[in-house]
């Protein structure tokens, strides 16, 4: 095994909850995207985690305990000139949002929706996931978190974006609560 090579063998994705089948269906629904990596052996995860830390290079992952190592996550790119559409443009945001909304229909969560970073990352919505430490992206607060904070302050409630609940930034906690309320509504646990 070469730790520098990504696996695109989709048969290695978890059979749990038919994750691999759901990824296949999602890819078929979105011909503008392709998978860049799925299952990742722990040795490769260790290597990727060492980049930018003990091995020269850019930091590419925040964790040693990735859902890739369980076959419950995939990374994607787009066909064409822009492999990773620019999230700072309306066109780029729309491209990502389209595939993220489609992923959600297949029970797949988008990394950007979960923690405001890692746009190419998608993972099984039912999988237990961990949250990046506050240091994952220095000074990184998603625009929606700042907007949320501004709206709360306008309503007379003061909670700066740096507010944490335990080790989790408040904006991440709100994202997690939103995810589970949305899932609960979908499953009929709550009445609207």
C-alpha positions as a Markdown table, in Angstrom:
| # | Residue | x | y | z |
|---|---|---|---|---|
| 1 | Unk | 0.0 | 0.0 | 0.0 |
| 2 | Unk | 1.3 | 3.4 | -0.9 |
| 3 | Unk | 0.2 | 6.0 | 1.7 |
| 4 | Unk | 0.6 | 8.8 | -0.9 |
| 5 | Unk | -2.1 | 7.3 | -3.2 |
| 6 | Unk | -5.8 | 7.9 | -2.7 |
| 7 | Unk | -8.2 | 4.9 | -3.1 |
| 8 | Unk | -11.0 | 5.3 | -5.7 |
| 9 | Unk | -12.2 | 1.7 | -5.2 |
| 10 | Unk | -15.8 | 2.4 | -4.3 |
| 11 | Unk | -16.3 | -1.3 | -3.4 |
| 12 | Unk | -14.3 | -0.6 | -0.3 |
| 13 | Unk | -16.9 | 1.8 | 1.0 |
| 14 | Unk | -18.9 | 0.6 | 4.0 |
| 15 | Unk | -21.8 | -1.8 | 3.4 |
| 16 | Unk | -23.3 | -0.3 | 6.6 |
| 17 | Unk | -26.6 | 1.3 | 5.7 |
| 18 | Unk | -25.8 | 0.8 | 2.0 |
| 19 | Unk | -23.4 | 3.8 | 2.1 |
| 20 | Unk | -21.5 | 2.7 | -1.0 |
| 21 | Unk | -24.8 | 2.2 | -3.0 |
| 22 | Unk | -26.0 | 5.6 | -1.9 |
| 23 | Unk | -22.7 | 7.2 | -3.0 |
| 24 | Unk | -23.0 | 5.4 | -6.4 |
| 25 | Unk | -26.6 | 6.7 | -6.8 |
| 26 | Unk | -25.5 | 10.2 | -5.8 |
| 27 | Unk | -22.7 | 10.2 | -8.4 |
| 28 | Unk | -25.1 | 9.0 | -11.1 |
| 29 | Unk | -27.5 | 11.9 | -10.2 |
| 30 | Unk | -24.6 | 14.4 | -10.4 |
| 31 | Unk | -22.5 | 13.7 | -13.5 |
| 32 | Unk | -20.6 | 17.0 | -12.9 |
| 33 | Unk | -18.7 | 15.5 | -9.9 |
| 34 | Unk | -16.4 | 12.6 | -9.4 |
| 35 | Unk | -14.9 | 10.9 | -6.3 |
| 36 | Unk | -11.3 | 11.7 | -5.5 |
| 37 | Unk | -11.0 | 9.4 | -2.4 |
| 38 | Unk | -13.2 | 7.1 | -0.5 |
| 39 | Unk | -12.0 | 4.4 | 1.9 |
| 40 | Unk | -8.7 | 5.4 | 3.5 |
| 41 | Unk | -6.5 | 2.9 | 5.5 |
| 42 | Unk | -5.3 | 4.2 | 8.8 |
| 43 | Unk | -1.7 | 4.3 | 7.6 |
| 44 | Unk | -2.7 | 6.8 | 4.9 |
| 45 | Unk | -4.8 | 8.8 | 7.4 |
| 46 | Unk | -1.7 | 8.9 | 9.7 |
| 47 | Unk | 0.4 | 10.1 | 6.7 |
| 48 | Unk | -2.1 | 12.8 | 5.7 |
| 49 | Unk | -2.3 | 14.0 | 9.3 |
| 50 | Unk | 1.5 | 14.3 | 9.5 |
| 51 | Unk | 1.5 | 16.7 | 6.4 |
| 52 | Unk | 2.2 | 20.2 | 7.5 |
| 53 | Unk | 3.0 | 18.9 | 11.0 |
| 54 | Unk | 6.0 | 16.5 | 11.0 |
| 55 | Unk | 6.3 | 16.2 | 7.2 |
| 56 | Unk | 6.7 | 19.3 | 5.0 |
| 57 | Unk | 3.6 | 20.2 | 3.2 |
| 58 | Unk | 0.2 | 21.7 | 3.6 |
| 59 | Unk | -2.1 | 20.5 | 6.4 |
| 60 | Unk | -4.8 | 18.5 | 4.7 |
| 61 | Unk | -6.7 | 16.9 | 7.6 |
| 62 | Unk | -7.5 | 17.8 | 11.2 |
| 63 | Unk | -8.0 | 14.3 | 12.6 |
| 64 | Unk | -6.4 | 10.8 | 12.9 |
| 65 | Unk | -9.9 | 9.4 | 13.4 |
| 66 | Unk | -11.6 | 10.0 | 10.0 |
| 67 | Unk | -14.8 | 8.4 | 8.8 |
| 68 | Unk | -12.7 | 7.7 | 5.6 |
| 69 | Unk | -11.0 | 4.9 | 7.6 |
| 70 | Unk | -14.4 | 3.3 | 8.2 |
| 71 | Unk | -15.4 | 3.6 | 4.6 |
| 72 | Unk | -18.1 | 6.2 | 5.5 |
| 73 | Unk | -16.8 | 9.3 | 3.8 |
| 74 | Unk | -15.9 | 10.4 | 0.3 |
| 75 | Unk | -14.1 | 13.4 | -1.2 |
| 76 | Unk | -15.2 | 14.8 | -4.5 |
| 77 | Unk | -14.2 | 17.2 | -7.2 |
| 78 | Unk | -15.9 | 18.7 | -10.3 |
| 79 | Unk | -15.3 | 17.8 | -13.9 |
| 80 | Unk | -14.1 | 20.8 | -16.0 |
| 81 | Unk | -11.7 | 23.7 | -15.4 |
| 82 | Unk | -12.6 | 24.3 | -11.7 |
| 83 | Unk | -12.1 | 21.1 | -9.8 |
| 84 | Unk | -13.1 | 22.9 | -6.6 |
| 85 | Unk | -15.5 | 25.8 | -7.4 |
| 86 | Unk | -14.7 | 28.9 | -5.5 |
| 87 | Unk | -16.9 | 29.2 | -2.4 |
| 88 | Unk | -16.4 | 33.0 | -2.5 |
| 89 | Unk | -18.4 | 33.4 | -5.7 |
| 90 | Unk | -22.2 | 32.9 | -6.2 |
| 91 | Unk | -21.5 | 30.5 | -9.0 |
| 92 | Unk | -19.2 | 28.4 | -6.9 |
| 93 | Unk | -21.5 | 28.4 | -3.9 |
| 94 | Unk | -24.4 | 27.4 | -6.2 |
| 95 | Unk | -22.4 | 24.5 | -7.7 |
| 96 | Unk | -21.5 | 23.1 | -4.2 |
| 97 | Unk | -25.0 | 23.7 | -2.8 |
| 98 | Unk | -26.6 | 21.7 | -5.7 |
| 99 | Unk | -24.5 | 18.6 | -5.1 |
| 100 | Unk | -24.8 | 19.0 | -1.3 |
| 101 | Unk | -28.6 | 19.1 | -1.5 |
| 102 | Unk | -28.5 | 16.1 | -3.8 |
| 103 | Unk | -26.2 | 14.3 | -1.3 |
| 104 | Unk | -28.7 | 15.0 | 1.5 |
| 105 | Unk | -31.4 | 13.2 | -0.5 |
| 106 | Unk | -29.1 | 10.2 | -0.4 |
| 107 | Unk | -28.5 | 10.5 | 3.4 |
| 108 | Unk | -25.0 | 12.0 | 2.9 |
| 109 | Unk | -23.9 | 15.1 | 4.8 |
| 110 | Unk | -21.6 | 17.8 | 3.5 |
| 111 | Unk | -18.5 | 18.7 | 5.4 |
| 112 | Unk | -19.1 | 22.4 | 4.8 |
| 113 | Unk | -22.6 | 22.2 | 6.4 |
| 114 | Unk | -21.2 | 20.3 | 9.4 |
| 115 | Unk | -18.3 | 22.5 | 10.3 |
| 116 | Unk | -18.0 | 25.3 | 7.8 |
| 117 | Unk | -14.9 | 23.9 | 6.2 |
| 118 | Unk | -13.7 | 21.0 | 4.0 |
| 119 | Unk | -16.1 | 21.5 | 1.0 |
| 120 | Unk | -14.9 | 18.4 | -0.9 |
| 121 | Unk | -15.8 | 16.1 | 2.1 |
| 122 | Unk | -19.1 | 14.2 | 2.3 |
| 123 | Unk | -20.0 | 11.5 | 4.8 |
| 124 | Unk | -22.7 | 9.2 | 5.9 |
| 125 | Unk | -25.4 | 11.2 | 7.7 |
| 126 | Unk | -26.0 | 8.4 | 10.2 |
| 127 | Unk | -22.4 | 8.0 | 11.1 |
| 128 | Unk | -21.1 | 9.2 | 14.4 |
| 129 | Unk | -18.8 | 12.1 | 13.6 |
| 130 | Unk | -16.3 | 14.1 | 15.6 |
| 131 | Unk | -15.9 | 17.8 | 15.5 |
| 132 | Unk | -12.7 | 19.7 | 14.5 |
| 133 | Unk | -10.9 | 21.4 | 17.3 |
| 134 | Unk | -11.1 | 25.2 | 17.5 |
| 135 | Unk | -7.6 | 25.3 | 16.1 |
| 136 | Unk | -8.7 | 23.5 | 12.8 |
| 137 | Unk | -9.1 | 26.7 | 10.9 |
| 138 | Unk | -7.5 | 29.6 | 12.8 |
| 139 | Unk | -10.0 | 32.5 | 12.9 |
| 140 | Unk | -12.3 | 30.5 | 10.7 |
| 141 | Unk | -15.9 | 31.3 | 11.4 |
| 142 | Unk | -18.4 | 30.6 | 8.6 |
| 143 | Unk | -20.2 | 33.6 | 7.2 |
| 144 | Unk | -23.5 | 32.1 | 8.3 |
| 145 | Unk | -22.3 | 32.0 | 11.9 |
| 146 | Unk | -21.4 | 35.7 | 11.8 |
| 147 | Unk | -24.8 | 36.5 | 10.3 |
| 148 | Unk | -26.5 | 34.4 | 13.0 |
| 149 | Unk | -24.4 | 36.3 | 15.7 |
| 150 | Unk | -25.4 | 39.6 | 14.1 |
| 151 | Unk | -29.1 | 38.7 | 14.2 |
| 152 | Unk | -28.8 | 37.6 | 17.8 |
| 153 | Unk | -27.1 | 40.8 | 18.8 |
| 154 | Unk | -29.8 | 42.8 | 16.9 |
| 155 | Unk | -32.3 | 41.0 | 19.0 |
| 156 | Unk | -30.4 | 42.0 | 22.2 |
| 157 | Unk | -28.7 | 38.6 | 22.7 |
| 158 | Unk | -24.9 | 38.8 | 22.9 |
| 159 | Unk | -22.9 | 35.8 | 21.8 |
| 160 | Unk | -19.6 | 36.4 | 20.0 |
| 161 | Unk | -18.6 | 33.9 | 17.3 |
| 162 | Unk | -15.8 | 32.7 | 19.5 |
| 163 | Unk | -18.3 | 31.5 | 22.2 |
| 164 | Unk | -17.9 | 27.8 | 23.0 |
| 165 | Unk | -19.9 | 25.1 | 24.7 |
| 166 | Unk | -17.3 | 22.8 | 26.1 |
| 167 | Unk | -14.7 | 22.6 | 23.4 |
| 168 | Unk | -17.2 | 23.1 | 20.6 |
| 169 | Unk | -17.7 | 26.6 | 19.0 |
| 170 | Unk | -21.3 | 27.7 | 19.4 |
| 171 | Unk | -21.8 | 27.9 | 15.6 |
| 172 | Unk | -20.8 | 24.2 | 15.3 |
| 173 | Unk | -23.3 | 23.3 | 18.1 |
| 174 | Unk | -26.0 | 25.2 | 16.3 |
| 175 | Unk | -25.2 | 23.3 | 13.1 |
| 176 | Unk | -25.4 | 20.0 | 14.9 |
| 177 | Unk | -28.7 | 20.8 | 16.6 |
| 178 | Unk | -30.0 | 22.0 | 13.2 |
| 179 | Unk | -28.9 | 18.7 | 11.6 |
| 180 | Unk | -30.7 | 16.6 | 14.2 |
| 181 | Unk | -33.8 | 18.7 | 14.2 |
| 182 | Unk | -34.0 | 18.5 | 10.4 |
| 183 | Unk | -33.5 | 14.7 | 10.6 |
| 184 | Unk | -36.1 | 14.4 | 13.4 |
| 185 | Unk | -38.6 | 16.4 | 11.2 |
| 186 | Unk | -37.9 | 14.1 | 8.3 |
| 187 | Unk | -38.4 | 11.0 | 10.4 |
| 188 | Unk | -41.6 | 12.4 | 11.9 |
| 189 | Unk | -40.3 | 12.8 | 15.5 |
| 190 | Unk | -41.6 | 16.4 | 15.7 |
| 191 | Unk | -44.8 | 17.9 | 14.4 |
| 192 | Unk | -44.7 | 21.2 | 12.5 |
